[in-house]
Amino acid sequence: MKRRYTVGRYVSVRYCDPTGAKSDLYIPEAEIAYRIVCGRPLVLYPCVPYVRKVDLGIVREVRDYVKHRHAAVRTDEGWYCIEVNKPLEILLGDRVGWLEVLGE
C-alpha cells in the first residue's frame, strides 16, 4: 500500500465525503508540504497574513489520488479533497509550472 502522495505545493481544500463527492470550499489558497504521508499530521499554511497554520489532523487514508492533481484525504478531523491550485502553482511555484504554461 502506498504511503506517500504528491499533490502539489499550492492547493485548495474542500470538505468531502468518503465517496469523494466535494462540498464546501474550506481553504481556497494554501501551501502544503510537498508530500502527504499516511500516519503524519496534515498541516496547511493558508496564503493569508493573519493565519499561520491549520492542522487538519493525522492522515489515515487517501483515496481518488491522481499525482500532481488531487486526492481525497481522511484525517482524524474528517474527509478533505485536496486539489492543486494551478494559478498559485504558476505564480509562486517552481520552474516546472512555467514549463507547463509554455507548453514545453
N, CA, C and O atoms as CSV, one atom per row, in Angstrom:
chain,resi,resn,atom,element,x,y,z
A,1,MET,N,N,0.836,-1.182,0.000
A,1,MET,CA,C,0.000,0.000,0.000
A,1,MET,C,C,0.881,1.245,0.000
A,1,MET,O,O,1.815,1.351,0.795
A,2,LYS,N,N,0.585,2.173,-0.881
A,2,LYS,CA,C,1.355,3.399,-0.975
A,2,LYS,C,C,1.098,4.276,0.248
A,2,LYS,O,O,-0.030,4.367,0.733
A,3,ARG,N,N,2.142,4.911,0.731
A,3,ARG,CA,C,2.005,5.731,1.931
A,3,ARG,C,C,2.394,7.189,1.722
A,3,ARG,O,O,2.215,8.003,2.628
A,4,ARG,N,N,2.921,7.537,0.552
A,4,ARG,CA,C,3.309,8.922,0.269
A,4,ARG,C,C,2.629,9.375,-1.020
A,4,ARG,O,O,2.613,8.654,-2.018
A,5,TYR,N,N,2.070,10.580,-0.980
A,5,TYR,CA,C,1.302,11.090,-2.111
A,5,TYR,C,C,1.738,12.520,-2.415
A,5,TYR,O,O,1.879,13.341,-1.508
A,6,THR,N,N,1.950,12.810,-3.686
A,6,THR,CA,C,2.369,14.139,-4.116
A,6,THR,C,C,1.222,14.798,-4.862
A,6,THR,O,O,0.808,14.313,-5.914
A,7,VAL,N,N,0.705,15.898,-4.331
A,7,VAL,CA,C,-0.372,16.631,-4.989
A,7,VAL,C,C,0.184,17.895,-5.609
A,7,VAL,O,O,0.041,18.100,-6.815
A,8,GLY,N,N,0.804,18.733,-4.832
A,8,GLY,CA,C,1.364,19.992,-5.303
A,8,GLY,C,C,1.761,20.828,-4.114
A,8,GLY,O,O,1.428,20.492,-2.978
A,9,ARG,N,N,2.455,21.894,-4.354
A,9,ARG,CA,C,2.907,22.763,-3.280
A,9,ARG,C,C,1.810,23.733,-2.840
A,9,ARG,O,O,1.687,24.039,-1.654
A,10,TYR,N,N,1.012,24.216,-3.801
A,10,TYR,CA,C,-0.063,25.174,-3.514
A,10,TYR,C,C,-1.386,24.516,-3.871
A,10,TYR,O,O,-1.565,24.037,-4.990
A,11,VAL,N,N,-2.314,24.493,-2.916
A,11,VAL,CA,C,-3.537,23.716,-3.067
A,11,VAL,C,C,-4.773,24.501,-2.630
A,11,VAL,O,O,-4.685,25.550,-1.992
A,12,SER,N,N,-5.931,23.946,-3.001
A,12,SER,CA,C,-7.232,24.362,-2.487
A,12,SER,C,C,-7.799,23.163,-1.741
A,12,SER,O,O,-7.604,22.019,-2.152
A,13,VAL,N,N,-8.503,23.428,-0.641
A,13,VAL,CA,C,-9.039,22.345,0.183
A,13,VAL,C,C,-10.551,22.496,0.299
A,13,VAL,O,O,-11.063,23.569,0.618
A,14,ARG,N,N,-11.251,21.397,0.034
A,14,ARG,CA,C,-12.705,21.347,0.175
A,14,ARG,C,C,-13.063,20.230,1.151
A,14,ARG,O,O,-12.321,19.259,1.303
A,15,TYR,N,N,-14.202,20.381,1.804
A,15,TYR,CA,C,-14.748,19.265,2.570
A,15,TYR,C,C,-15.254,18.240,1.566
A,15,TYR,O,O,-15.696,18.612,0.479
A,16,CYS,N,N,-15.198,16.965,1.907
A,16,CYS,CA,C,-15.791,15.947,1.047
A,16,CYS,C,C,-16.248,14.775,1.895
A,16,CYS,O,O,-15.972,14.715,3.093
A,17,ASP,N,N,-16.950,13.843,1.263
A,17,ASP,CA,C,-17.407,12.647,1.973
A,17,ASP,C,C,-16.559,11.453,1.540
A,17,ASP,O,O,-15.730,11.593,0.641
A,18,PRO,N,N,-16.741,10.295,2.149
A,18,PRO,CA,C,-15.905,9.132,1.824
A,18,PRO,C,C,-15.970,8.687,0.365
A,18,PRO,O,O,-15.062,8.004,-0.108
A,19,THR,N,N,-17.025,9.061,-0.352
A,19,THR,CA,C,-17.123,8.685,-1.762
A,19,THR,C,C,-16.326,9.626,-2.652
A,19,THR,O,O,-16.151,9.352,-3.839
A,20,GLY,N,N,-15.840,10.733,-2.095
A,20,GLY,CA,C,-15.066,11.700,-2.870
A,20,GLY,C,C,-15.895,12.845,-3.410
A,20,GLY,O,O,-15.376,13.700,-4.128
A,21,ALA,N,N,-17.183,12.875,-3.076
A,21,ALA,CA,C,-18.046,13.968,-3.517
A,21,ALA,C,C,-17.659,15.250,-2.779
A,21,ALA,O,O,-17.679,15.301,-1.550
A,22,LYS,N,N,-17.311,16.276,-3.540
A,22,LYS,CA,C,-16.852,17.536,-2.956
A,22,LYS,C,C,-18.031,18.362,-2.466
A,22,LYS,O,O,-19.133,18.273,-3.006
A,23,SER,N,N,-17.787,19.159,-1.445
A,23,SER,CA,C,-18.807,20.086,-0.977
A,23,SER,C,C,-18.175,21.461,-0.787
A,23,SER,O,O,-17.484,21.943,-1.684
A,24,ASP,N,N,-18.390,22.088,0.334
A,24,ASP,CA,C,-17.977,23.474,0.559
A,24,ASP,C,C,-16.472,23.674,0.499
A,24,ASP,O,O,-15.696,22.814,0.916
A,25,LEU,N,N,-16.078,24.822,-0.026
A,25,LEU,CA,C,-14.668,25.218,-0.062
A,25,LEU,C,C,-14.239,25.588,1.352
A,25,LEU,O,O,-14.885,26.411,2.001
A,26,TYR,N,N,-13.173,24.996,1.826
A,26,TYR,CA,C,-12.678,25.235,3.188
A,26,TYR,C,C,-11.548,26.247,3.171
A,26,TYR,O,O,-11.630,27.268,3.854
A,27,ILE,N,N,-10.504,25.991,2.415
A,27,ILE,CA,C,-9.375,26.917,2.295
A,27,ILE,C,C,-9.071,27.068,0.804
A,27,ILE,O,O,-8.613,26.114,0.177
A,28,PRO,N,N,-9.317,28.247,0.222
A,28,PRO,CA,C,-9.131,28.412,-1.215
A,28,PRO,C,C,-7.670,28.427,-1.667
A,28,PRO,O,O,-7.359,27.931,-2.750
A,29,GLU,N,N,-6.782,28.982,-0.865
A,29,GLU,CA,C,-5.372,29.097,-1.244
A,29,GLU,C,C,-4.497,28.770,-0.046
A,29,GLU,O,O,-4.546,29.455,0.976
A,30,ALA,N,N,-3.694,27.716,-0.176
A,30,ALA,CA,C,-2.822,27.314,0.927
A,30,ALA,C,C,-1.565,26.653,0.389
A,30,ALA,O,O,-1.536,26.144,-0.732
A,31,GLU,N,N,-0.530,26.675,1.215
A,31,GLU,CA,C,0.705,25.974,0.906
A,31,GLU,C,C,0.740,24.719,1.774
A,31,GLU,O,O,0.322,24.740,2.932
A,32,ILE,N,N,1.244,23.623,1.199
A,32,ILE,CA,C,1.265,22.341,1.891
A,32,ILE,C,C,2.650,21.736,1.717
A,32,ILE,O,O,3.379,22.101,0.794
A,33,ALA,N,N,3.014,20.814,2.601
A,33,ALA,CA,C,4.270,20.085,2.422
A,33,ALA,C,C,4.221,19.375,1.074
A,33,ALA,O,O,3.138,19.081,0.567
A,34,TYR,N,N,5.358,19.103,0.503
A,34,TYR,CA,C,5.411,18.526,-0.837
A,34,TYR,C,C,4.707,17.176,-0.922
A,34,TYR,O,O,4.101,16.863,-1.946
A,35,ARG,N,N,4.779,16.376,0.134
A,35,ARG,CA,C,4.151,15.058,0.131
A,35,ARG,C,C,3.153,14.925,1.286
A,35,ARG,O,O,3.370,15.444,2.381
A,36,ILE,N,N,2.063,14.221,1.011
A,36,ILE,CA,C,1.109,13.837,2.047
A,36,ILE,C,C,1.503,12.425,2.463
A,36,ILE,O,O,1.588,11.530,1.621
A,37,VAL,N,N,1.741,12.222,3.744
A,37,VAL,CA,C,2.237,10.936,4.235
A,37,VAL,C,C,1.256,10.358,5.245
A,37,VAL,O,O,0.868,11.035,6.198
A,38,CYS,N,N,0.853,9.100,5.037
A,38,CYS,CA,C,-0.055,8.418,5.975
A,38,CYS,C,C,0.627,8.285,7.341
A,38,CYS,O,O,1.806,7.942,7.435
A,39,GLY,N,N,-0.148,8.566,8.396
A,39,GLY,CA,C,0.372,8.464,9.753
A,39,GLY,C,C,1.042,9.727,10.260
A,39,GLY,O,O,1.506,9.762,11.400
A,40,ARG,N,N,1.101,10.767,9.435
A,40,ARG,CA,C,1.714,12.034,9.852
A,40,ARG,C,C,0.676,13.149,9.798
A,40,ARG,O,O,-0.337,13.012,9.111
A,41,PRO,N,N,0.909,14.252,10.509
A,41,PRO,CA,C,-0.054,15.355,10.505
A,41,PRO,C,C,-0.153,16.010,9.126
A,41,PRO,O,O,0.835,16.119,8.400
A,42,LEU,N,N,-1.357,16.440,8.788
A,42,LEU,CA,C,-1.592,17.200,7.567
A,42,LEU,C,C,-1.716,18.663,7.969
A,42,LEU,O,O,-2.728,19.076,8.535
A,43,VAL,N,N,-0.682,19.440,7.673
A,43,VAL,CA,C,-0.623,20.837,8.085
A,43,VAL,C,C,-0.613,21.712,6.839
A,43,VAL,O,O,0.144,21.470,5.899
A,44,LEU,N,N,-1.471,22.738,6.849
A,44,LEU,CA,C,-1.564,23.693,5.749
A,44,LEU,C,C,-1.151,25.067,6.242
A,44,LEU,O,O,-1.325,25.398,7.414
A,45,TYR,N,N,-0.611,25.851,5.345
A,45,TYR,CA,C,-0.242,27.237,5.633
A,45,TYR,C,C,-1.036,28.131,4.687
A,45,TYR,O,O,-0.609,28.355,3.555
A,46,PRO,N,N,-2.204,28.655,5.139
A,46,PRO,CA,C,-3.042,29.474,4.267
A,46,PRO,C,C,-2.298,30.715,3.770
A,46,PRO,O,O,-1.457,31.276,4.472
A,47,CYS,N,N,-2.624,31.124,2.559
A,47,CYS,CA,C,-1.979,32.282,1.938
A,47,CYS,C,C,-2.693,33.563,2.350
A,47,CYS,O,O,-3.048,34.377,1.498
A,48,VAL,N,N,-2.902,33.744,3.634
A,48,VAL,CA,C,-3.469,34.961,4.205
A,48,VAL,C,C,-2.579,35.372,5.365
A,48,VAL,O,O,-2.020,34.509,6.042
A,49,PRO,N,N,-2.435,36.663,5.611
A,49,PRO,CA,C,-1.462,37.115,6.610
A,49,PRO,C,C,-1.819,36.831,8.067
A,49,PRO,O,O,-0.917,36.791,8.903
A,50,TYR,N,N,-3.087,36.635,8.406
A,50,TYR,CA,C,-3.465,36.518,9.808
A,50,TYR,C,C,-3.572,35.080,10.315
A,50,TYR,O,O,-3.838,34.876,11.500
A,51,VAL,N,N,-3.374,34.082,9.461
A,51,VAL,CA,C,-3.420,32.682,9.893
A,51,VAL,C,C,-2.069,32.047,9.579
A,51,VAL,O,O,-1.637,32.035,8.426
A,52,ARG,N,N,-1.405,31.520,10.604
A,52,ARG,CA,C,-0.077,30.933,10.394
A,52,ARG,C,C,-0.144,29.518,9.860
A,52,ARG,O,O,0.525,29.193,8.879
A,53,LYS,N,N,-0.950,28.664,10.497
A,53,LYS,CA,C,-1.071,27.288,10.009
A,53,LYS,C,C,-2.378,26.683,10.481
A,53,LYS,O,O,-2.967,27.122,11.469
A,54,VAL,N,N,-2.823,25.658,9.750
A,54,VAL,CA,C,-4.036,24.932,10.089
A,54,VAL,C,C,-3.677,23.459,10.125
A,54,VAL,O,O,-3.179,22.911,9.142
A,55,ASP,N,N,-3.931,22.814,11.264
A,55,ASP,CA,C,-3.648,21.388,11.422
A,55,ASP,C,C,-4.947,20.629,11.199
A,55,ASP,O,O,-5.906,20.801,11.951
A,56,LEU,N,N,-4.983,19.785,10.164
A,56,LEU,CA,C,-6.186,19.029,9.837
A,56,LEU,C,C,-6.203,17.642,10.458
A,56,LEU,O,O,-7.128,16.873,10.197
A,57,GLY,N,N,-5.219,17.301,11.265
A,57,GLY,CA,C,-5.178,16.007,11.933
A,57,GLY,C,C,-4.206,15.041,11.271
A,57,GLY,O,O,-3.519,15.392,10.312
A,58,ILE,N,N,-4.159,13.832,11.790
A,58,ILE,CA,C,-3.265,12.785,11.289
A,58,ILE,C,C,-3.902,12.117,10.065
A,58,ILE,O,O,-5.081,11.765,10.094
A,59,VAL,N,N,-3.130,11.944,8.999
A,59,VAL,CA,C,-3.621,11.306,7.777
A,59,VAL,C,C,-3.827,9.821,8.035
A,59,VAL,O,O,-2.901,9.125,8.452
A,60,ARG,N,N,-5.042,9.334,7.788
A,60,ARG,CA,C,-5.383,7.932,7.990
A,60,ARG,C,C,-5.542,7.165,6.674
A,60,ARG,O,O,-5.196,5.987,6.589
A,61,GLU,N,N,-6.069,7.843,5.648
A,61,GLU,CA,C,-6.355,7.151,4.392
A,61,GLU,C,C,-6.366,8.174,3.257
A,61,GLU,O,O,-6.722,9.335,3.459
A,62,VAL,N,N,-5.971,7.728,2.061
A,62,VAL,CA,C,-6.015,8.573,0.870
A,62,VAL,C,C,-6.724,7.784,-0.228
A,62,VAL,O,O,-6.400,6.625,-0.484
A,63,ARG,N,N,-7.693,8.427,-0.868
A,63,ARG,CA,C,-8.430,7.829,-1.982
A,63,ARG,C,C,-8.434,8.795,-3.158
A,63,ARG,O,O,-8.065,9.962,-3.025
A,64,ASP,N,N,-8.857,8.289,-4.307
A,64,ASP,CA,C,-9.048,9.111,-5.503
A,64,ASP,C,C,-7.810,9.969,-5.791
A,64,ASP,O,O,-7.924,11.163,-6.067
A,65,TYR,N,N,-6.652,9.358,-5.725
A,65,TYR,CA,C,-5.384,10.079,-5.892
A,65,TYR,C,C,-4.965,10.113,-7.360
A,65,TYR,O,O,-4.923,9.081,-8.030
A,66,VAL,N,N,-4.656,11.310,-7.846
A,66,VAL,CA,C,-4.046,11.499,-9.157
A,66,VAL,C,C,-2.835,12.392,-8.930
A,66,VAL,O,O,-2.968,13.521,-8.460
A,67,LYS,N,N,-1.658,11.885,-9.263
A,67,LYS,CA,C,-0.405,12.588,-8.986
A,67,LYS,C,C,-0.414,13.985,-9.583
A,67,LYS,O,O,-0.786,14.174,-10.741
A,68,HIS,N,N,-0.003,14.961,-8.783
A,68,HIS,CA,C,0.087,16.376,-9.150
A,68,HIS,C,C,-1.267,16.980,-9.527
A,68,HIS,O,O,-1.309,17.987,-10.235
A,69,ARG,N,N,-2.370,16.388,-9.072
A,69,ARG,CA,C,-3.692,16.925,-9.386
A,69,ARG,C,C,-4.588,17.019,-8.142
A,69,ARG,O,O,-4.953,18.119,-7.727
A,70,HIS,N,N,-4.945,15.866,-7.544
A,70,HIS,CA,C,-5.872,15.890,-6.407
A,70,HIS,C,C,-5.821,14.583,-5.629
A,70,HIS,O,O,-5.275,13.579,-6.086
A,71,ALA,N,N,-6.417,14.632,-4.423
A,71,ALA,CA,C,-6.548,13.447,-3.578
A,71,ALA,C,C,-7.636,13.706,-2.543
A,71,ALA,O,O,-7.799,14.830,-2.068
A,72,ALA,N,N,-8.378,12.658,-2.198
A,72,ALA,CA,C,-9.331,12.711,-1.093
A,72,ALA,C,C,-8.615,12.116,0.121
A,72,ALA,O,O,-8.152,10.977,0.077
A,73,VAL,N,N,-8.529,12.891,1.200
A,73,VAL,CA,C,-7.733,12.505,2.361
A,73,VAL,C,C,-8.621,12.421,3.598
A,73,VAL,O,O,-9.378,13.345,3.897
A,74,ARG,N,N,-8.518,11.281,4.326
A,74,ARG,CA,C,-9.228,11.139,5.599
A,74,ARG,C,C,-8.232,11.367,6.726
A,74,ARG,O,O,-7.187,10.719,6.789
A,75,THR,N,N,-8.568,12.291,7.609
A,75,THR,CA,C,-7.750,12.558,8.791
A,75,THR,C,C,-8.609,12.313,10.032
A,75,THR,O,O,-9.756,11.878,9.929
A,76,ASP,N,N,-8.047,12.594,11.188
A,76,ASP,CA,C,-8.802,12.495,12.442
A,76,ASP,C,C,-9.996,13.446,12.456
A,76,ASP,O,O,-10.992,13.193,13.134
A,77,GLU,N,N,-9.891,14.531,11.710
A,77,GLU,CA,C,-10.921,15.574,11.696
A,77,GLU,C,C,-12.023,15.313,10.678
A,77,GLU,O,O,-13.098,15.903,10.785
A,78,GLY,N,N,-11.791,14.445,9.693
A,78,GLY,CA,C,-12.796,14.171,8.664
A,78,GLY,C,C,-12.152,14.012,7.293
A,78,GLY,O,O,-10.940,13.829,7.181
A,79,TRP,N,N,-12.980,14.085,6.248
A,79,TRP,CA,C,-12.522,13.932,4.870
A,79,TRP,C,C,-12.312,15.293,4.219
A,79,TRP,O,O,-13.105,16.214,4.417
A,80,TYR,N,N,-11.238,15.415,3.439
A,80,TYR,CA,C,-10.924,16.643,2.711
A,80,TYR,C,C,-10.503,16.287,1.291
A,80,TYR,O,O,-9.825,15.284,1.069
A,81,CYS,N,N,-10.905,17.106,0.344
A,81,CYS,CA,C,-10.449,16.954,-1.029
A,81,CYS,C,C,-9.376,18.019,-1.257
A,81,CYS,O,O,-9.648,19.215,-1.157
A,82,ILE,N,N,-8.181,17.582,-1.556
A,82,ILE,CA,C,-7.059,18.490,-1.757
A,82,ILE,C,C,-6.737,18.510,-3.244
A,82,ILE,O,O,-6.415,17.480,-3.836
A,83,GLU,N,N,-6.828,19.703,-3.844
A,83,GLU,CA,C,-6.595,19.872,-5.274
A,83,GLU,C,C,-5.494,20.887,-5.495
A,83,GLU,O,O,-5.372,21.854,-4.744
A,84,VAL,N,N,-4.693,20.667,-6.525
A,84,VAL,CA,C,-3.650,21.625,-6.845
A,84,VAL,C,C,-4.320,22.931,-7.280
A,84,VAL,O,O,-5.309,22.918,-8.013
A,85,ASN,N,N,-3.773,24.049,-6.824
A,85,ASN,CA,C,-4.267,25.376,-7.192
A,85,ASN,C,C,-3.366,25.886,-8.318
A,85,ASN,O,O,-2.316,26.471,-8.051
A,86,LYS,N,N,-3.764,25.672,-9.566
A,86,LYS,CA,C,-2.924,25.983,-10.733
A,86,LYS,C,C,-2.453,27.437,-10.777
A,86,LYS,O,O,-1.267,27.666,-11.014
A,87,PRO,N,N,-3.327,28.440,-10.559
A,87,PRO,CA,C,-2.829,29.822,-10.613
A,87,PRO,C,C,-1.724,30.115,-9.599
A,87,PRO,O,O,-0.748,30.791,-9.924
A,88,LEU,N,N,-1.872,29.609,-8.372
A,88,LEU,CA,C,-0.825,29.821,-7.366
A,88,LEU,C,C,0.433,29.044,-7.701
A,88,LEU,O,O,1.541,29.540,-7.496
A,89,GLU,N,N,0.276,27.827,-8.215
A,89,GLU,CA,C,1.418,26.989,-8.594
A,89,GLU,C,C,2.243,27.713,-9.656
A,89,GLU,O,O,3.472,27.711,-9.603
A,90,ILE,N,N,1.566,28.326,-10.611
A,90,ILE,CA,C,2.265,29.037,-11.688
A,90,ILE,C,C,2.923,30.309,-11.151
A,90,ILE,O,O,4.066,30.615,-11.490
A,91,LEU,N,N,2.192,31.046,-10.310
A,91,LEU,CA,C,2.701,32.315,-9.787
A,91,LEU,C,C,3.828,32.130,-8.777
A,91,LEU,O,O,4.846,32.818,-8.858
A,92,LEU,N,N,3.661,31.211,-7.828
A,92,LEU,CA,C,4.613,31.065,-6.732
A,92,LEU,C,C,5.463,29.806,-6.802
A,92,LEU,O,O,6.454,29.681,-6.082
A,93,GLY,N,N,5.080,28.871,-7.668
A,93,GLY,CA,C,5.758,27.584,-7.726
A,93,GLY,C,C,7.115,27.646,-8.390
A,93,GLY,O,O,7.654,28.723,-8.643
A,94,ASP,N,N,7.649,26.490,-8.664
A,94,ASP,CA,C,8.977,26.397,-9.249
A,94,ASP,C,C,8.917,26.465,-10.771
A,94,ASP,O,O,7.864,26.734,-11.349
A,95,ARG,N,N,10.032,26.223,-11.398
A,95,ARG,CA,C,10.177,26.328,-12.836
A,95,ARG,C,C,9.316,25.337,-13.604
A,95,ARG,O,O,8.972,25.592,-14.759
A,96,VAL,N,N,8.963,24.226,-12.999
A,96,VAL,CA,C,8.152,23.211,-13.671
A,96,VAL,C,C,6.809,23.790,-14.074
A,96,VAL,O,O,6.309,23.484,-15.157
A,97,GLY,N,N,6.208,24.626,-13.222
A,97,GLY,CA,C,4.932,25.265,-13.543
A,97,GLY,C,C,5.021,26.143,-14.779
A,97,GLY,O,O,4.095,26.177,-15.589
A,98,TRP,N,N,6.115,26.844,-14.926
A,98,TRP,CA,C,6.297,27.689,-16.105
A,98,TRP,C,C,6.445,26.849,-17.361
A,98,TRP,O,O,5.993,27.264,-18.428
A,99,LEU,N,N,7.066,25.679,-17.265
A,99,LEU,CA,C,7.198,24.816,-18.429
A,99,LEU,C,C,5.840,24.319,-18.920
A,99,LEU,O,O,5.637,24.147,-20.122
A,100,GLU,N,N,4.904,24.088,-17.984
A,100,GLU,CA,C,3.559,23.680,-18.368
A,100,GLU,C,C,2.858,24.794,-19.129
A,100,GLU,O,O,2.173,24.528,-20.116
A,101,VAL,N,N,3.016,26.026,-18.691
A,101,VAL,CA,C,2.372,27.168,-19.344
A,101,VAL,C,C,2.939,27.373,-20.742
A,101,VAL,O,O,2.195,27.635,-21.686
A,102,LEU,N,N,4.239,27.253,-20.870
A,102,LEU,CA,C,4.888,27.478,-22.165
A,102,LEU,C,C,4.724,26.291,-23.112
A,102,LEU,O,O,5.033,26.398,-24.298
A,103,GLY,N,N,4.240,25.163,-22.598
A,103,GLY,CA,C,3.997,24.004,-23.433
A,103,GLY,C,C,5.231,23.224,-23.786
A,103,GLY,O,O,5.249,22.535,-24.806
A,104,GLU,N,N,6.255,23.308,-22.986
A,104,GLU,CA,C,7.491,22.572,-23.266
A,104,GLU,C,C,7.535,21.285,-22.497
A,104,GLU,O,O,8.503,20.533,-22.608
